[in-house]
Amino acid sequence: MLNKKFVILLAGCLLAAGLASAGEVKKDPWHRASGNKIAFICRVSLDHELDSGFYATGLDMVTDQNKTAGYGYVSYDCDEYVFPPMYGDLGEFSEALISKGDFKKGFYLPFFSVQLFGSRIAGLKLPLGADVKFPEEAKYVYLGSFTYTLESGSLLVTKVSVQDEFDDAQAVLNQKLGKNVQLYRAELTEHQKKDKS
């Protein structure tokens, strides 16, 4: 009888734990860059909080209005090769681990893609249009911290500010990985279209 009660209690605890974790958003942990991998670190934010109730109502996403807005980026090189995007919460540092074989010493970063309320339906493109270069020996590269000003109502970008938060990024990276690593700064320049002839 005691064993039966124990099994029922254990099953109840496991069910409760499963239900509790079902509502949590799983985030990828930060990884060490090993082998031919390079980790890119950056932060994207808006200069003011959006009126989530207003936009959630307009986009018919009221039930999702408390979900954290996330961002990512898609990069293209001269051959229009797309490499895996970075994902993170607006206002927080994020890491993307990419294979070095996917590019040589740089790539083109046209924009950051933001998903309000965690949905592709409520998507924004925050333009950057920069060529990114970094030292060949780098394993961890800081892209920068970017703050966007949006026109209220239309959400059109009116201003982009770039901040140097290298020391903060280094501290977050060391804390996330549990050890000190060498972070390098990326060089961002205006995009130069490649001559395909």
Residue frames relative to the residue before (quaternion, step in Angstrom):
aa qw qx qy qz dx dy dz
M 1.0000 0.0000 0.0000 0.0000 0.00 0.00 0.00
L 0.6452 0.5249 -0.3103 0.4603 3.56 1.01 -0.90
N 0.6475 0.5214 -0.3137 0.4588 3.59 1.00 -0.85
K 0.6420 0.5266 -0.3254 0.4524 3.58 1.01 -0.81
K 0.6500 0.5069 -0.3116 0.4727 3.60 1.00 -0.86
F 0.6370 0.5355 -0.3203 0.4526 3.56 1.02 -0.83
V 0.6569 0.5082 -0.3043 0.4664 3.59 0.96 -0.91
I 0.6530 0.5061 -0.3135 0.4681 3.60 0.97 -0.85
L 0.6544 0.5119 -0.3039 0.4662 3.59 0.99 -0.89
L 0.6553 0.5121 -0.3042 0.4646 3.57 0.96 -0.90
A 0.6500 0.5129 -0.3105 0.4669 3.59 0.97 -0.87
G 0.6399 0.5288 -0.3146 0.4604 3.59 1.03 -0.80
C 0.6542 0.5112 -0.3069 0.4654 3.58 0.99 -0.88
L 0.6616 0.5064 -0.3047 0.4616 3.59 0.95 -0.88
L 0.6394 0.5221 -0.3201 0.4650 3.59 1.02 -0.81
A 0.6592 0.5077 -0.3047 0.4635 3.58 0.94 -0.92
A 0.6509 0.5099 -0.3139 0.4668 3.58 0.99 -0.85
G 0.6506 0.5239 -0.3122 0.4525 3.57 0.99 -0.83
L 0.6635 0.4951 -0.3043 0.4713 3.58 0.99 -0.85
A 0.6444 0.5265 -0.3238 0.4502 3.58 1.01 -0.81
S 0.7147 0.4478 -0.2649 0.4675 3.58 0.91 -0.87
A 0.5452 0.6408 -0.4006 0.3628 3.61 1.16 -0.45
G 0.7024 0.4678 -0.2734 0.4616 3.59 1.09 -0.66
E 0.5888 0.5923 -0.3705 0.4065 3.60 1.21 -0.22
V 0.3884 -0.6861 0.5596 0.2554 3.55 -1.09 0.72
K 0.3213 -0.7470 0.5526 0.1825 3.58 -0.76 1.04
K 0.1267 -0.7892 0.5981 0.0580 3.56 -0.80 1.02
D 0.4939 -0.6445 0.4925 0.3131 3.52 -1.05 0.79
P 0.4135 -0.6914 0.5239 0.2766 3.59 -0.90 0.83
W 0.5506 -0.5746 0.4724 0.3788 3.57 -1.24 0.35
H 0.2292 -0.7963 0.5525 0.0905 3.55 -1.03 0.82
R 0.4812 -0.6154 0.5316 0.3274 3.54 -1.25 0.44
A 0.3991 -0.7024 0.5365 0.2442 3.55 -1.02 0.81
S 0.0931 0.7972 -0.5873 0.1039 3.56 -0.36 1.23
G 0.7682 0.3143 -0.2488 0.4992 3.56 -1.27 0.34
N 0.7712 -0.3175 0.2466 0.4936 3.57 -0.83 -0.99
K 0.4416 0.7027 -0.4463 0.3347 3.60 1.20 0.50
I 0.1265 -0.7425 0.6517 0.0898 3.54 -1.28 0.59
A 0.2470 -0.7619 0.5822 0.1400 3.58 -0.98 0.88
F 0.1586 -0.7741 0.6089 0.0699 3.57 -0.88 1.02
I 0.1454 -0.7938 0.5898 0.0283 3.54 -0.89 1.07
C 0.2048 0.7684 -0.5965 0.1086 3.59 -1.01 0.76
R 0.2279 -0.7363 0.6126 0.1750 3.53 -1.37 0.09
V 0.0845 -0.7753 0.6254 0.0250 3.58 -0.96 0.95
S 0.1010 0.8039 -0.5807 0.0797 3.58 -0.84 0.94
L 0.4077 -0.6529 0.5725 0.2824 3.51 -1.38 0.21
D 0.5268 -0.6713 0.4141 0.3167 3.60 -1.01 0.69
H 0.7842 0.0951 -0.1034 0.6045 3.61 1.26 -0.10
E 0.5894 -0.5733 0.4361 0.3657 3.54 -1.22 0.51
L 0.3983 -0.6941 0.5425 0.2554 3.55 -1.04 0.78
D 0.4813 -0.6196 0.5253 0.3292 3.57 -1.19 0.54
S 0.2219 -0.8350 0.4868 0.1284 3.56 0.19 1.30
G 0.6163 0.5536 -0.3557 0.4326 3.62 1.02 -0.68
F 0.6535 0.5258 -0.3044 0.4514 3.57 0.98 -0.92
Y 0.7309 0.4256 -0.2461 0.4733 3.57 0.77 -1.05
A 0.6149 0.5406 -0.3536 0.4523 3.60 1.06 -0.66
T 0.6432 0.5077 -0.3170 0.4776 3.58 1.04 -0.77
G 0.6773 0.5053 -0.2889 0.4500 3.58 0.90 -0.94
L 0.7406 0.3766 -0.2104 0.5152 3.58 1.10 -0.71
D 0.4188 -0.7272 0.4417 0.3173 3.57 1.34 0.15
M 0.5190 0.6157 -0.4163 0.4222 3.56 0.94 0.96
V 0.1279 0.8428 -0.5135 0.0982 3.58 1.08 0.73
T 0.6631 0.5180 -0.3218 0.4342 3.60 0.94 -0.79
D 0.7223 0.4276 -0.2392 0.4880 3.59 1.20 -0.46
Q 0.4176 0.7756 -0.4289 0.2001 3.61 1.25 -0.13
N 0.6834 0.4770 -0.3062 0.4601 3.63 1.13 -0.39
K 0.4733 0.6586 -0.4546 0.3682 3.60 1.25 0.06
T 0.5241 -0.6502 0.4557 0.3081 3.56 -1.05 0.80
A 0.4286 -0.6776 0.5320 0.2723 3.55 -1.01 0.85
G 0.1533 -0.8000 0.5765 0.0642 3.56 -0.88 0.95
Y 0.1804 -0.7748 0.5928 0.1257 3.55 -1.24 0.35
G 0.0334 -0.7703 0.6358 0.0347 3.50 -1.33 0.31
Y 0.2070 -0.7606 0.5791 0.2079 3.53 -1.21 -0.11
V 0.2091 -0.7266 0.6392 0.1406 3.49 -1.30 0.50
S 0.1490 -0.8157 0.5564 0.0535 3.57 -0.73 1.02
Y 0.1564 -0.7739 0.6087 0.0785 3.53 -1.18 0.67
D 0.2333 -0.7326 0.6075 0.1997 3.57 -1.01 0.65
C 0.7754 -0.3629 0.2141 0.4704 3.59 -1.23 -0.12
D 0.7018 0.4277 -0.2729 0.5000 3.60 1.17 -0.43
E 0.5011 -0.6764 0.4005 0.3618 3.56 1.31 0.37
Y 0.2963 0.7441 -0.5367 0.2654 3.58 1.05 0.73
V 0.2422 -0.7724 0.5710 0.1368 3.59 -0.84 0.94
F 0.1097 -0.7944 0.5899 0.0942 3.60 -0.77 0.90
P 0.7080 -0.5022 0.2709 0.4161 3.59 -1.15 0.58
P 0.4597 -0.7161 0.4561 0.2605 3.58 -0.96 0.85
M 0.4368 -0.6225 0.5739 0.3040 3.52 -1.36 0.31
Y 0.1147 -0.7786 0.6113 0.0830 3.57 -1.07 0.69
G 0.1965 0.7768 -0.5847 0.1267 3.56 -1.02 0.74
D 0.5493 -0.5784 0.4743 0.3725 3.55 -1.32 0.10
L 0.5624 -0.5895 0.4523 0.3628 3.58 -1.03 0.77
G 0.8013 0.2812 -0.2213 0.4794 3.55 -0.93 0.92
E 0.6953 0.4259 -0.2663 0.5140 3.61 1.26 -0.16
F 0.5240 -0.5925 0.4971 0.3567 3.56 -1.21 0.49
S 0.0717 -0.7920 0.6058 0.0240 3.57 -1.09 0.75
E 0.2644 -0.7548 0.5845 0.1369 3.52 -1.28 0.47
A 0.0637 -0.7522 0.6536 0.0547 3.55 -1.12 0.76
L 0.1991 -0.7788 0.5879 0.0909 3.56 -0.79 1.05
I 0.0094 -0.8265 0.5578 -0.0756 3.55 -0.48 1.26
S 0.5053 -0.6422 0.4918 0.3007 3.55 -1.17 0.67
K 0.4872 -0.6927 0.4514 0.2812 3.59 -0.78 1.03
G 0.6023 0.5820 -0.3518 0.4180 3.59 1.13 -0.54
D 0.5778 0.6099 -0.3701 0.3964 3.59 1.27 -0.32
F 0.7763 0.0251 -0.0178 0.6296 3.58 1.28 -0.30
K 0.5255 -0.6413 0.4459 0.3372 3.57 -1.18 0.28
K 0.8028 -0.1934 0.1582 0.5413 3.62 0.02 -1.22
G 0.8114 0.1275 -0.0926 0.5629 3.57 1.17 0.38
F 0.0964 -0.7752 0.6216 0.0580 3.54 -1.34 0.11
Y 0.4815 -0.6402 0.5182 0.2997 3.54 -1.36 0.17
L 0.1109 -0.7904 0.6015 0.0335 3.57 -0.84 1.03
P 0.1819 -0.8484 0.4872 0.0982 3.61 0.02 1.26
F 0.8104 -0.1193 0.1266 0.5594 3.61 0.92 -0.83
F 0.3695 -0.6343 0.6097 0.2988 3.50 -1.42 0.11
S 0.2542 -0.7579 0.5848 0.1378 3.55 -1.02 0.82
V 0.1302 -0.8107 0.5698 0.0336 3.58 -0.65 1.15
Q 0.1558 -0.7637 0.6203 0.0879 3.53 -1.05 0.85
L 0.2386 -0.7607 0.5899 0.1280 3.54 -0.42 1.23
F 0.8396 0.1332 -0.1280 0.5108 3.58 -1.07 0.76
G 0.5875 -0.6196 0.3576 0.3782 3.57 1.16 0.56
S 0.6375 0.5389 -0.3208 0.4476 3.62 1.17 0.39
R 0.4926 -0.6562 0.4885 0.2970 3.56 -1.07 0.75
I 0.5409 0.6183 -0.4047 0.4016 3.56 1.20 -0.46
A 0.7494 0.3172 -0.1751 0.5541 3.57 1.03 -0.84
G 0.2239 0.8213 -0.4882 0.1924 3.55 0.60 1.17
L 0.1240 -0.7573 0.6369 0.0740 3.54 -1.18 0.70
K 0.2133 -0.7288 0.6274 0.1724 3.56 -1.19 0.54
L 0.1368 -0.7845 0.6028 0.0497 3.54 -0.68 1.16
P 0.3248 -0.8080 0.4558 0.1841 3.60 -0.22 1.25
L 0.0828 -0.7658 0.6346 0.0634 3.54 -1.21 0.64
G 0.0394 -0.8629 0.5026 0.0355 3.60 0.86 -0.97
A 0.4782 0.6759 -0.4293 0.3608 3.57 0.94 0.88
D 0.3596 -0.6521 0.6136 0.2624 3.51 -1.26 0.57
V 0.2086 -0.7869 0.5753 0.0795 3.56 -0.88 1.00
K 0.0033 0.7820 -0.6227 0.0261 3.57 -0.83 1.04
F 0.0041 -0.7948 0.6058 -0.0348 3.56 -1.14 0.65
P 0.6359 -0.5482 0.3718 0.3960 3.60 -1.18 0.49
E 0.5858 -0.6188 0.4038 0.3329 3.55 -1.04 0.82
E 0.7012 0.4799 -0.2755 0.4495 3.61 1.03 -0.74
A 0.4903 0.7033 -0.4163 0.3028 3.62 1.26 -0.26
K 0.1834 -0.7567 0.6192 0.1016 3.54 -1.10 0.85
Y 0.7565 0.1856 -0.1035 0.6185 3.58 1.25 -0.56
V 0.0327 -0.8273 0.5585 -0.0510 3.59 -0.62 1.16
Y 0.2626 -0.7506 0.5911 0.1348 3.56 -0.88 1.04
L 0.2980 -0.7820 0.5274 0.1465 3.59 -0.59 1.18
G 0.6189 -0.5068 0.3670 0.4747 3.58 1.03 -0.76
S 0.3617 -0.6744 0.5866 0.2651 3.53 -1.40 -0.03
F 0.1134 -0.8294 0.5465 -0.0229 3.54 -0.64 1.19
T 0.0754 -0.7878 0.6111 0.0177 3.57 -0.80 1.07
Y 0.1818 -0.8053 0.5620 0.0515 3.55 -0.78 1.12
T 0.2219 -0.7263 0.6361 0.1368 3.53 -1.12 0.83
L 0.1354 -0.8054 0.5758 0.0390 3.56 -0.78 1.08
E 0.4864 -0.6257 0.5240 0.3120 3.54 -1.16 0.69
S 0.4342 -0.7036 0.4809 0.2918 3.59 -0.71 0.98
G 0.7321 0.3602 -0.3136 0.4857 3.53 -1.06 0.82
S 0.8184 0.2415 -0.1255 0.5062 3.59 0.39 -1.21
L 0.2866 -0.7854 0.4894 0.2478 3.60 1.23 -0.53
L 0.3422 0.7164 -0.5277 0.3018 3.60 1.12 0.60
V 0.4782 -0.6695 0.4890 0.2896 3.56 -1.04 0.80
T 0.1343 -0.8042 0.5762 0.0572 3.59 -0.80 1.02
K 0.8079 0.0302 0.0036 0.5885 3.60 1.17 -0.44
V 0.1187 -0.7532 0.6428 0.0734 3.55 -1.19 0.71
S 0.0910 -0.7824 0.6151 0.0344 3.57 -0.80 1.03
V 0.1800 -0.7691 0.6056 0.0962 3.56 -0.97 0.90
Q 0.1045 -0.7947 0.5972 0.0298 3.57 -0.78 1.09
D 0.3479 -0.6972 0.5832 0.2298 3.53 -1.24 0.57
E 0.0709 0.7916 -0.5974 0.1075 3.57 -0.30 1.31
F 0.0983 0.8550 -0.5026 0.0814 3.53 1.11 0.76
D 0.6822 0.4935 -0.3007 0.4479 3.60 0.81 -0.96
D 0.6422 0.5076 -0.3165 0.4793 3.59 1.02 -0.79
A 0.6483 0.5143 -0.3136 0.4657 3.58 0.98 -0.87
Q 0.6341 0.5267 -0.3242 0.4642 3.59 1.00 -0.82
A 0.6643 0.5076 -0.3020 0.4581 3.59 0.94 -0.90
V 0.6571 0.4993 -0.3084 0.4731 3.60 0.96 -0.87
L 0.6440 0.5300 -0.3168 0.4517 3.58 0.95 -0.91
N 0.6669 0.4962 -0.3024 0.4665 3.60 0.87 -0.93
Q 0.6665 0.5054 -0.3006 0.4581 3.57 0.97 -0.89
K 0.6695 0.5031 -0.3023 0.4553 3.60 0.92 -0.89
L 0.7365 0.4127 -0.2322 0.4830 3.59 0.97 -0.83
G 0.4080 -0.7334 0.4579 0.2933 3.58 1.23 -0.36
K 0.7560 0.2260 -0.1954 0.5824 3.58 1.20 0.45
N 0.5358 -0.6240 0.4625 0.3310 3.57 -1.24 0.43
V 0.0030 -0.7818 0.6229 -0.0285 3.56 -0.90 0.99
Q 0.5205 -0.6346 0.4766 0.3151 3.59 -1.26 0.41
L 0.1346 -0.7805 0.6087 0.0472 3.57 -0.69 1.15
Y 0.1858 -0.7748 0.5974 0.0907 3.59 -0.98 0.89
R 0.4326 -0.6654 0.5371 0.2858 3.56 -1.22 0.51
A 0.3567 -0.6831 0.5890 0.2433 3.54 -1.11 0.72
E 0.3276 -0.6939 0.5975 0.2328 3.55 -1.26 0.46
L 0.1323 -0.7936 0.5920 0.0470 3.56 -0.69 1.14
T 0.0239 0.7940 -0.6054 0.0503 3.57 -0.79 1.05
E 0.6486 -0.5035 0.3857 0.4208 3.56 -1.25 0.38
H 0.5399 -0.6617 0.4199 0.3070 3.56 -0.91 0.98
Q 0.1423 -0.7620 0.6287 0.0622 3.54 -0.99 0.97
K 0.3632 -0.7362 0.5275 0.2186 3.55 -0.61 1.13
K 0.4115 -0.7143 0.5142 0.2369 3.55 -0.96 0.91
D 0.4311 -0.6676 0.5459 0.2652 3.56 -1.09 0.77
K 0.2410 -0.8155 0.5128 0.1184 3.58 -0.52 1.19
S 0.5056 0.6583 -0.4346 0.3494 3.62 1.20 0.07
